[in-house]
Amino acid sequence: MTPFRAMRRGYEARLEPVERVVLARVARDVADMLREEAGLDLFDDGGEPGPSAHPGPGKGQAWANGLLAPDELTDADLARLTGVTGIARHPTDPAAQRLLPDASKDDPELAGEFRRLTQNDVARAKVDRLEAFAALLDLPSDAPSTLGRHGAPPPVRVPREDAEQFAGALTDVRLVIAERLGLKTDEQVMHLTDEIMWDRQAGREIPVATDGRAARRFWSGVFVAAGYAQETLMDVMLAELRGRRPLS
């Protein structure tokens, strides 16, 4: 993987095909996890309630002057009328909790109400940007005919208007992997990064995940690669921002 650099059409970096495939797969897995944990599986595309969100026979059928009676208002009805899901599902997966944290640690009632009102929109926005990130990493279907000089794959090009979302998707991917690896502190992250970078400089390949120990090293390598991509992208974005900022 090469660092991102500013180009006329946006930001570019070269990733090995396996790096692109793995990061895209992880991003889609994180998106699927978010859908399930946040309750987005109850809704079809566009936020409309799906079949599992609709009440069964005999429920939600009481109407008064064309409106649902208050005691019969269901989550699906609320979503159709207001765009608010009414579902206050608290994520059970610790990784999802990192992506959808409580708004307040001291006031459970406030945290629950905030989650009920905002979780659907926040989770859907994260899912959308993770899927867009994965799509950007996907190799073209005609990849063999689009190889550059010396058989190199085409670079990953991030349009400037999408760079913030791309970086956000990398953040979500890293948070989930960090939780799976048990990384809780900056010191643990730095130690792991140094270990992986030392192995690479020494020419030791990250093994294929075939057992517990190898799997941990594999995912550690993915975590570090995602961090490198995120760091170099943010660096070049900030450098451009400073260059455009008028002098005081």
C-alpha positions, -999 to 999 in steps of 0.1 A, spaced: 0 0 0 12 35 -9 3 66 10 -26 88 -3 -15 118 -23 -34 147 -37 -41 145 -74 -62 166 -98 -92 142 -96 -90 137 -58 -68 115 -36 -50 84 -48 -33 55 -33 -22 21 -46 -34 -10 -27 -25 -45 -35 -55 -65 -48 -57 -86 -16 -57 -54 5 -86 -40 -15 -106 -73 -13 -101 -77 24 -109 -41 34 -140 -42 12 -152 -75 27 -146 -62 62 -165 -30 55 -195 -50 42 -194 -73 72 -194 -42 95 -224 -28 76 -243 -61 80 -235 -62 117 -248 -26 121 -280 -34 102 -288 -63 126 -277 -46 158 -295 -13 151 -326 -30 139 -323 -18 103 -333 -53 92 -368 -42 101 -368 -17 73 -366 -19 35 -343 4 15 -351 40 19 -362 37 55 -396 21 48 -408 -5 72 -401 -40 60 -424 -70 64 -411 -78 99 -419 -43 111 -456 -45 102 -481 -57 129 -497 -91 125 -535 -96 120 -556 -78 145 -529 -54 155 -526 -17 145 -561 -19 130 -580 6 152 -586 39 134 -604 70 145 -614 95 118 -587 81 95 -560 82 122 -546 54 143 -557 54 179 -528 64 202 -528 30 219 -526 12 186 -497 32 172 -469 8 163 -432 13 155 -440 7 118 -468 33 119 -445 58 136 -418 53 111 -442 59 82 -456 91 97 -425 107 111 -394 89 99 -386 79 135 -384 42 140 -395 42 176 -372 12 181 -348 17 210 -328 -15 205 -296 -13 224 -267 -30 205 -256 -62 223 -224 -66 203 -196 -46 220 -183 -37 186 -216 -22 176 -217 -3 209 -185 14 199 -201 26 167 -234 35 184 -224 46 219 -248 59 246 -254 96 245 -251 97 283 -234 73 307 -251 89 337 -287 91 325 -300 58 311 -334 74 304 -319 102 284 -296 78 265 -325 56 256 -346 84 243 -318 98 223 -311 64 209 -348 60 200 -348 93 181 -315 91 163 -301 56 161 -318 47 129 -304 77 110 -269 74 125 -267 37 118 -281 40 83 -256 68 75 -227 46 87 -240 16 66 -243 38 35 -207 51 38 -193 16 46 -210 3 15 -198 32 -6 -163 27 8 -164 -10 -2 -177 -2 -37 -148 22 -42 -123 -5 -33 -139 -32 -55 -117 -41 -84 -132 -34 -118 -149 -64 -134 -125 -60 -163 -95 -57 -140 -71 -76 -163 -76 -51 -190 -73 -21 -167 -39 -29 -153 -14 -1 -155 23 -3 -163 41 -34 -150 8 -51 -144 0 -28 -114 -37 -26 -104 -54 8 -109 -51 32 -79 -79 38 -55 -92 72 -63 -112 91 -36 -131 121 -49 -125 151 -27 -162 154 -19 -162 118 -6 -129 119 13 -145 126 47 -169 98 43 -142 74 32 -121 83 63 -152 78 85 -157 43 71 -121 35 79 -127 47 114 -156 24 118 -137 -6 104 -108 1 128 -131 4 158 -147 -29 151 -114 -47 146 -100 -30 177 -129 -44 198 -124 -79 183 -87 -77 192 -93 -64 227 -75 -31 220 -87 -6 246 -59 19 250 -37 40 227 -7 23 241 -20 -11 230 -27 2 195 8 17 193 24 -15 205 5 -36 180 13 -12 151 50 -13 160 49 -51 161 32 -54 127 54 -28 110 86 -45 124 74 -78 110 69 -62 76 102 -45 76 119 -78 85 101 -94 55 79 -116 76 45 -120 59 13 -118 78 0 -154 78 -33 -166 64 -59 -169 92 -59 -207 98 -58 -209 136 -63 -186 166 -28 -171 167 -25 -167 129 -60 -152 128 -51 -126 154 -19 -116 134 -40 -115 102 -66 -91 117 -38 -71 133 -24 -66 99 -58 -55 85 -61 -31 115 -27 -15 108 -34 -13 70 -67 5 76 -49 29 100 -22 36 75 -48 44 48 -68 66 72 -37 85 85 -22 92 51 -56 103 37 -62 126 67 -27 140 64 -31 150 27 -66 164 33 -53 186 62 -23 197 41 -46 208 13 -68 226 38 -39 245 53 -27 254 18 -61 270 9 -65 288 43 -59 325 40 -31 339 60 -41 359 91 
